[in-house]
Amino acid sequence: AEPPSFRLAIVNHRFQPATLTIPANTKVKLVVENRDATPEEFESNDFDREKVILPNSSAVIFVGPLRPGQYRFFGEFNPATAQGVLRVE
């Protein structure tokens, strides 16, 4: 079976939504769409993922399964504004 899918967008160097809730103990598929004219690197030290997403394109990132809690992610190219949290419940 295909893992559940969740979407994030990068707009004006910010993640939308900034907080995304996903199920605990489940592998999920994040579809991250970069709507900006510059690339961004989706990165998380908390769940050990990084992926460059080219301008006006999208990428798939598989995450988990994760225990309940909060896991931070950020855009390495714009860390002052591109901040987000995966809330795992």
ABEGO torsion letter per residue (X at the ends): XBBBBBBBBBBGGBBOBABBBBBBGBBBBBBBBBABABBBBBBBAAAGBBBBBBBGBBBBBBBOBBBBEBBBBBBAABAAABBBBBBBX
